Every structure is written in C-alpha cells, then in structure tokens.
Amino acid sequence: MPFDHEKLHVYQTGLQFITWVTPLLEEVKEHRGTTAEIRDQLDRASISVVLNTAEGNGKQHPRLRAHFFETARGSATECAAGLDVLVAKGITTPDRVTDGKSLLFRVVQMLTKMLPPLPEQDRVREAQAAYDVDIADGEG
C-alpha cells in the first residue's frame, strides 16, 4: 500500500529526475577539473525536490504545505541552473541536459499549481516601459 505522496505525479517525476541525473553525475565526475561542488549541489537539490514534496504533502496546515512545496520548487529550479552551469563550463552539452531540464520543467509546473495563488500586491514585476527604437537608419 503506497503512501499518499507516492501517488503524486510530481513526486514520481522528481524520482525520474534523480534516476536521470545520477548517471550524469558519474559522467561529469570523470571530467578533469573541479566538478565536486556542482555534483554535490545537483545531488542534494534533486533529493530535496523529492523529500520536500513528500513532506509538504503530509502537512495539514496550508501554510506549511505551501512552504515545503515552495522549497521543492526552488530546488527544482536550482537543479536546472546546475545543469546550465555544467553546460557553461563545457563539462557537458545542451543536448545532454535537455531531457533532465524537461523533467524539471514539469516538476516546477506541477508544484506551482499545488501552491496557493500569490496575492496581487505581493507580485514582483518590472515597470512597463515604452522603447523608442528607430530602425530606419540601421541603428537601434
């Protein structure tokens, strides 16, 4: 009989990401240069996605649930950034991380839907600006 969190698609997708990223972490271990820090960060953040999703699902109080789901979502975006770092450092290629980033994108989407909507006054946005660009003379 499964626990409630095991029935969640977001939890299962988080586990799929761990399954996907584990061989990548072994691959980059072989790369010359220092990769220990990013490997450790990616490993911990991927585990955090799953653990915080499970813990949040077990909470009854809405604020506590939201806190753990928010933490899980932050860990998922941290994993995506970690994959970007591996690409930026030339340790792996964009094609190699595409599947992992797709899994993470799904995790973030699902966790976002599990969170209560943010009140309008708490949203952070850039001020809207009008740009005056004259492209007729070839300069912009």
C-alpha positions as CSV (number, residue, x, y, z in Angstrom):
1,M,0.0,0.0,0.0
2,P,1.6,3.3,-1.1
3,F,1.9,6.4,0.9
4,D,-0.2,9.4,-0.3
5,H,2.9,11.2,-1.6
6,E,3.9,8.2,-3.8
7,K,0.6,8.7,-5.8
8,L,1.6,12.3,-6.8
9,H,2.8,12.7,-10.4
10,V,5.2,15.5,-9.2
11,Y,6.8,13.1,-6.7
12,Q,7.2,10.4,-9.4
13,T,8.6,12.9,-11.8
14,G,11.1,14.0,-9.2
15,L,12.2,10.4,-8.8
16,Q,12.6,10.2,-12.6
17,F,14.9,13.2,-12.5
18,I,17.0,11.5,-9.8
19,T,17.2,8.4,-12.0
20,W,18.2,10.6,-15.0
21,V,20.7,12.8,-13.2
22,T,22.6,10.0,-11.4
23,P,24.5,8.7,-14.5
24,L,25.2,12.3,-15.5
25,L,26.8,13.0,-12.1
26,E,29.0,9.9,-12.7
27,E,29.9,11.1,-16.2
28,V,31.0,14.6,-15.0
29,K,33.0,13.0,-12.2
30,E,35.3,11.8,-14.9
31,H,35.8,15.3,-16.4
32,R,39.1,16.8,-15.5
33,G,38.8,19.9,-13.4
34,T,36.8,20.5,-10.3
35,T,33.2,19.3,-10.5
36,A,32.7,18.0,-7.0
37,E,30.9,21.2,-5.8
38,I,28.3,21.2,-8.7
39,R,27.9,17.4,-8.5
40,D,27.2,17.7,-4.7
41,Q,24.8,20.6,-5.2
42,L,22.9,18.9,-8.0
43,D,22.6,15.7,-6.0
44,R,21.4,17.4,-2.9
45,A,18.9,19.7,-4.7
46,S,17.5,16.7,-6.7
47,I,16.9,14.8,-3.4
48,S,15.4,18.0,-1.9
49,V,12.8,18.1,-4.6
50,V,11.5,14.6,-3.7
51,L,11.8,14.9,0.1
52,N,10.1,18.3,0.3
53,T,7.3,17.2,-2.0
54,A,6.6,14.2,0.2
55,E,6.9,16.2,3.5
56,G,4.6,19.0,2.1
57,N,2.0,16.5,1.1
58,G,1.9,15.2,4.6
59,K,1.2,18.6,6.2
60,Q,-2.3,19.6,7.0
61,H,-1.8,23.3,7.6
62,P,-2.0,25.2,4.2
63,R,1.0,27.5,5.1
64,L,3.2,24.5,6.0
65,R,2.2,22.6,2.8
66,A,3.0,25.7,0.7
67,H,6.3,26.2,2.5
68,F,7.5,22.7,1.6
69,F,6.1,22.8,-2.0
70,E,7.8,26.2,-2.5
71,T,11.1,24.7,-1.2
72,A,10.8,21.7,-3.6
73,R,10.1,24.1,-6.5
74,G,13.2,26.2,-5.6
75,S,15.3,23.0,-5.5
76,A,14.0,22.0,-8.9
77,T,15.0,25.4,-10.4
78,E,18.3,25.1,-8.6
79,C,18.8,21.7,-10.4
80,A,18.0,23.4,-13.8
81,A,20.6,26.1,-13.0
82,G,23.1,23.4,-12.1
83,L,22.7,21.8,-15.4
84,D,23.2,25.2,-17.1
85,V,26.4,25.6,-15.1
86,L,27.7,22.2,-16.4
87,V,27.0,23.4,-20.0
88,A,28.5,26.8,-19.4
89,K,31.7,25.3,-18.1
90,G,31.9,23.0,-21.1
91,I,31.6,19.9,-19.0
92,T,28.5,18.7,-20.9
93,T,26.4,19.8,-23.9
94,P,23.0,21.4,-24.1
95,D,21.7,18.3,-25.9
96,R,22.8,16.1,-23.0
97,V,20.8,18.0,-20.4
98,T,17.6,18.5,-22.5
99,D,15.7,15.5,-21.1
100,G,16.6,16.4,-17.5
101,K,15.5,20.0,-17.9
102,S,12.2,18.8,-19.4
103,L,11.6,16.7,-16.3
104,L,12.4,19.7,-14.1
105,F,10.2,22.0,-16.1
106,R,7.3,19.5,-15.5
107,V,8.1,19.4,-11.7
108,V,8.1,23.2,-11.5
109,Q,4.8,23.4,-13.3
110,M,3.1,20.8,-11.1
111,L,4.4,22.4,-7.9
112,T,3.4,25.8,-9.0
113,K,-0.2,24.5,-9.5
114,M,-0.1,23.0,-6.0
115,L,0.7,26.4,-4.4
116,P,-2.0,28.9,-3.5
117,P,-2.0,31.9,-5.8
118,L,0.2,34.8,-4.8
119,P,-1.9,37.9,-3.9
120,E,-1.6,40.7,-6.5
121,Q,0.1,43.1,-4.1
122,D,2.9,40.6,-3.4
123,R,3.8,40.0,-7.0
124,V,7.1,41.4,-8.3
125,R,7.1,42.8,-11.8
126,E,9.2,45.2,-13.8
127,A,7.7,48.6,-14.6
128,Q,6.3,48.7,-18.1
129,A,8.4,50.9,-20.3
130,A,8.0,52.1,-23.8
131,Y,11.0,51.7,-26.1
132,D,11.6,54.2,-28.8
133,V,13.6,52.4,-31.4
134,D,14.3,53.9,-34.8
135,I,15.4,51.1,-37.2
136,A,15.1,53.2,-40.4
137,D,18.7,54.4,-40.2
138,G,20.0,50.9,-39.3
139,E,20.8,51.8,-35.7
140,G,18.6,50.7,-32.8
